[in-house]
């Protein structure tokens, strides 16, 4: 039986439907990401599960019990927001202990649990500091510790890394994933960042316009998108209509085709003549815009050395891995 089961969930705002029939199942100990563009309903779904937003229909089962009628305090759920929402007049230790005070945990147990969780998030040496004395990444770890210390049955993370710089974000997502695995904690993570979703998740629920359009592990979503939206949101697919695909591949194609940019190889000799229109250096990858048979393609090539760089205007040859051609609706 699934640990979290969302069944026919409905939510409307002032006559506007956010989602009308959301269904999903999450297993115990799983790290699931709700991924999608702004306004697709992912944060609203998370808030409905937390009990912060009332639902207009459907059930949310947690360990077999419908929690929709329960107040947020009685659901046994921890939640971390994008904004840290720390009490500025409390130390790190006092902020983390706040939830235990609400649960009326005795002081000895509270001190022990706070110390354990501060060690877990690597903030033991910062226990007596105030929020204004911390960096953004440290504040977010305090917010995480505050949720973990109450030993939630389910952890919800609502874009907790989006306000941080890239280096800290990468470190913190690795730390969150490690802690989640250590504790075996069932976790739902909301983001619009595809890299975060692909690197952190056991499974991804890709959302668009209030619907889960595709779910699966990172490899499935990346290599087998179910439609044009999924192909356009995950990765940087080349999306070709039937006419363009037919022209490029020199055979009749009756449907739209998606081709991953790294599945196209560039060489100095080959059957498919092409020309470099422009290029961008993305660190370890060079992204080319290539024109072949009147069709423009994005091609990603590993940046091995400066001598491998193809200048704009250079004539090249293309080869496309036939297994990388994906039909999309």
N, C-alpha and C positions, 0 to 999 in steps of 0.2 A: 504494500500500500504506500502511496506517495506521502511524504511528510507534510508538504504544502500542496493543497489542491484548490485552485481558483476555478470556480464553476459558474459560467454564464453571468459574469460580473457586468454590471451596468452602472454608468455614471454620466449624469447630465449637468451642465452648468447653464442656468438661465435659458433653458430651452435648447441649448446646443449640446449635441451628443459628443462626449469625449471618447467613450467606448460603449458598445452595446452588447457584446457577447464575448468577453474575454475568457478563455479557458486555457489553463496550463497546469502542469504537474511538476513538482520539484522533489527530489529525493533527499533523504537525510544526509547531511554532510556535504551537499553539493554547493558549488559556487556557480551561481547563475547570473548572467548579465542581461539587463534590459537595455538594448541598444537601439538608437533611432534618432532622427532629427528633432530639433526643438518643436514642441507642440504636438508630438505624436501620441502623448498620453502616458509615457513611461513613468514620470515622476508622480503623476496623479494615481497611477496604479500602485506605486510604492506607498503613497500616503494612505490609500484605501486599506492596504494590508496592515499598515501601522495603526489604523484607527483614527488618524488625524483628519481624514476626509470621509464623510459618510457616503455609503453606496446607495444606489437607487434600485438595486436588485441583484440577485445571485448570492453565492456562498463563498466564504474563504475558510477552508478547513486547515487547521494547524494540528498535526498529530491526531487527526480524526475528529476534531471538535470544531464546530463552526464558531469562529471568533467575531463575526460581524456584530452580534448583539453586545459584545464586551467593550468596555472602555479601554483606551490605550494602555492605562496602567495595569490592567488585568490580563493583557495579552501575552506578557512575557517576551516582548520584542524590544531589541535595542536598535536605535537609529542614529546614524551619523549624517549630518547635513553638510552642504557646501560651505555655509557660514559656520564657524566653530561654535558660536552661541555659548561661549564660556562666561562665567561670572567674573567681571574684572576685579572685584574686591575680594576674591578668594584665591588662595594659592592653588598650584597644580594639584596638590594632595587633597585640598578641600573640594575642588571642582570634581575630581574623580570620585570622592566619597559621597557626593551629594545624593546620588541615587540610592545608596545604601542607607542614608539617613531617612529617606522617604520610605524605605522598606523596613525601617526600625531594626536594622541589624545592630547587634551590640558592638561597643567601641573596639574591643579586642579583635573580634572577627573582622570588623571593618578595616582596622589598621593592617591586618595581615593580608586581606584581599587587595587592598589598595597597593601595598608594597609589591605583591605578586604581579599585578597587572602593569604597574609602572616599570617593573623589570622587563616584562614581556614587550613593551613598546619602547624600551631603552630610554626611559626618562627618570630613572631612579635618582640621578644627581640633580634633577630639576624640581624635586617635590616641593620645595619651599619658595619657588619663584612664582611671580604673578604673570598673567597672560601677556601684559605689555612688555615683559622681559623676555619673551619667546619669539622665535621665528614663526612664519606661517606653517611650515611643516611640523614644527614642534606643537603648535596649537592644535593642528589636526590630529596629531597622535594623542594629545590629551583628550580630545573629543572621542576618539576611538576607545581609549582606555576607560572613559566614563561609561560607554555603552557596554564594554566587555565585563566590567567589574560586577555588574548586576547578574551575570551569567544568563544571558538571554537564550531563549529557545530558538530564536531566529534573529539574524543580524541584517539590517537594511542600511545600505550606503547610497545616499543620493548625491551623485556627482561630487564626492568629497575631495577630489584632487584637482578640479578644474581651475581653481584660483591660484595654484602653485606653479612655480617655474618648472621647465621641462626636466631638469636634473633631479630636483627634489621629488617631482611627481613620479619619475621612474623608480627612484629608491623606495618611495613610500608604497607604491603599488606592489613591489616585490615583498615588502615587509608585511603588508596586509594579507597577501596570499599565503605567506609562510605561517603567520599567526592563525589564519583560518584553517590551514591544514593541521597544524599542531593541535588545535582545539576541536577539530572535526565539526566546526560550526557551520550550520546551514546558512548561506549568505545570498542575498539578492543585491546586486550592484547596478546602479543606473549610470549610464554614460552616453555621450554622443560621439566619443572618441573610439574609432574602430580599432586602433592599436591597443588601447587598454582592454577592450573586449576580447580581442584575439589572443592576447598574451596572458590574461588572468583567468579565463573562464573554463569551467568544465563544459558548460553549455551556454549558448547565446540565444536569446529570444529577440529577433529583429522586428521592431515595431514601425508601423507607418499608418497615420490617420486612424488611430484607435484600434488597430488590428495587429495581431502577431502574424506577420507574413511568412516567416520562416524560423525554424528552430533547429538546433543541432550543435555539434561541436565546431570548433574554429575551422578545422580543415574542411568540413562539409559546407559551411557557409561561404568560405573563400573559393573553393574549387567548383561548387555546384550551386550557384545562385538560382532561385526558382523563377525570378522574373527580372524585368529591367530595373526596377527599383533596387532589388537586392544586389544586382550586379553593379549598379551605379554607386551604391552606398558602401559596399565592402570592396576595398581595393580600388584600383584605377583601371577598370576594364575598358577595352575598346568595344563600344556598342555599335554594331553595324546593322542597318536595315537589310532586307533581302536583296535589294538591287546592288547595294554597295558590296555586300558579301559575295554575290555572284561575280561582280566585276573583279574583285580582288582574287578570289579563288579560282576563277575561270571555269566555273561549273554552275549549273542551276541550283539556286538556294531559295527555298520558299518561306523561310522564317528568319527572325532576327538572330544574330550571332554575337556572342560575347567572347572576347579573346583577352587573356591576361597579358599585360605588357611585358612581363618577364618570360613569356612563352614564345616570344618572337626573337629570332637571332639575327644579328647583323654580321655580314662578312663582305670581303672585297670582291668575291666571285660567287655567282649562283644564278638560279633561274629567274627569280623575281626582282626585277630592277627597281630601285628606289632612290630617293634623294632626301638628304637631311634638310629639314626646314628650320629647325632651331633645337637647342639643347639647354638643359638646366642641370647644374651640379647639386645633388641632394645628399652630399656626404659620401657614403659608400656606394651610392647609385648615381648613374648619369641617366637622366630622362630625356629621350630624343622625341621630337615630332618628325615623323617620316611620311613622305608621300610616295605611294606605290599604286600604279594603275589608276590614278585619279582619286585614291582613297587616302585620307590622312589617318595615321596610326600613332599611338603613344608606345614607345619601346623603352623598357628599363634594362640597363646593362650594368653589371657590377663594375665599379670603378677600381680597376686593378692598378693602373699607372697612368701618368699623364700622356704617355705615348699611345695609349689606346683611344684617346679622344678623337672623335670624328668631327671636323669643323662643319659649320653650316654651308650648305651647297654641295657637299661631297656626294658623289654617286656611290651607292652601295648595293648589296644584294640582301634580300630578306629570305628567311625560311621560317615557317610557322609549324610548330608541333601540332599535328592533327588531333592528338588526344586532348589538346587544350581548347578546342573549339566547343563552345557550350551554347546549346539552343536555349533561348529565353523567351518567355511569353510577353 
